[in-house]
Amino acid sequence: MSGLHKRSLAIAGHRTSVSLEEPFWEALKEIAAAEGRPLAGLVAEIDLARGEANLSSALRLHVLAHYRARAGAAPLSPAD
């Protein structure tokens, strides 16, 4: 897998940096485009829903859940 790539985004009016592997950034861009919104909007929504989870982890899990749903797989449970 490729190394981490850090990106800066504005979330809820403040700048933050997030490190993810490039395939996850590409997947997030694809999801945002399919939903007709900017990447920063998708990340902000995930950020609001993540609770105590690390943002990078929450983004990876969102990508996984998205593609599992498209494949018809069972949703992830909170314990996964």
C-alpha positions as CSV (number, residue, x, y, z in Angstrom):
1,M,0.0,0.0,0.0
2,S,1.2,3.5,-0.7
3,G,2.5,5.8,2.1
4,L,0.4,8.4,3.9
5,H,-0.5,11.7,2.2
6,K,-1.4,14.6,4.3
7,R,-4.1,17.0,3.1
8,S,-5.3,20.3,4.7
9,L,-9.1,20.9,4.8
10,A,-11.4,23.4,6.3
11,I,-13.9,21.7,8.6
12,A,-16.5,23.7,10.5
13,G,-14.6,26.9,9.7
14,H,-11.2,25.8,10.9
15,R,-8.2,24.3,9.0
16,T,-7.1,20.8,9.9
17,S,-4.7,18.2,8.4
18,V,-5.6,14.6,7.8
19,S,-3.2,11.8,6.8
20,L,-4.5,8.9,4.7
21,E,-3.1,6.6,2.1
22,E,-3.7,7.8,-1.5
23,P,-6.3,5.1,-2.4
24,F,-8.5,6.4,0.5
25,W,-8.2,10.0,-0.7
26,E,-9.2,8.8,-4.2
27,A,-12.2,6.8,-2.8
28,L,-13.3,9.8,-0.8
29,K,-13.2,12.0,-3.8
30,E,-15.2,9.5,-5.8
31,I,-17.8,9.2,-3.0
32,A,-18.1,13.0,-2.8
33,A,-18.4,13.4,-6.5
34,A,-21.1,10.7,-6.7
35,E,-23.0,12.6,-4.0
36,G,-22.6,15.9,-5.8
37,R,-20.7,17.7,-3.1
38,P,-17.2,18.8,-2.3
39,L,-14.7,16.6,-0.5
40,A,-14.6,19.0,2.4
41,G,-18.3,18.7,2.9
42,L,-18.1,14.9,3.0
43,V,-15.2,15.0,5.5
44,A,-17.1,17.5,7.7
45,E,-20.2,15.2,7.8
46,I,-18.0,12.2,8.8
47,D,-16.2,14.4,11.4
48,L,-19.5,15.3,13.0
49,A,-20.6,11.7,13.3
50,R,-17.3,10.2,14.4
51,G,-17.6,10.7,18.2
52,E,-14.3,9.9,19.9
53,A,-12.8,8.1,16.9
54,N,-9.7,9.4,15.2
55,L,-10.7,11.4,12.1
56,S,-8.4,9.4,9.8
57,S,-9.8,6.1,11.1
58,A,-13.4,7.4,10.7
59,L,-12.6,8.3,7.1
60,R,-11.2,4.9,6.3
61,L,-14.2,3.2,7.9
62,H,-16.6,5.4,5.9
63,V,-14.9,4.4,2.7
64,L,-15.1,0.7,3.7
65,A,-18.8,1.0,4.7
66,H,-19.6,2.8,1.4
67,Y,-18.1,0.1,-0.8
68,R,-19.4,-2.8,1.4
69,A,-22.9,-1.3,0.9
70,R,-22.4,-1.1,-2.8
71,A,-21.3,-4.7,-2.9
72,G,-24.3,-5.8,-0.9
73,A,-22.3,-6.9,2.2
74,A,-23.7,-6.6,5.7
75,P,-23.1,-3.2,7.4
76,L,-20.2,-2.9,9.8
77,S,-21.2,-3.1,13.5
78,P,-19.8,-0.7,16.0
79,A,-17.7,-3.5,17.5
80,D,-15.9,-4.2,14.1
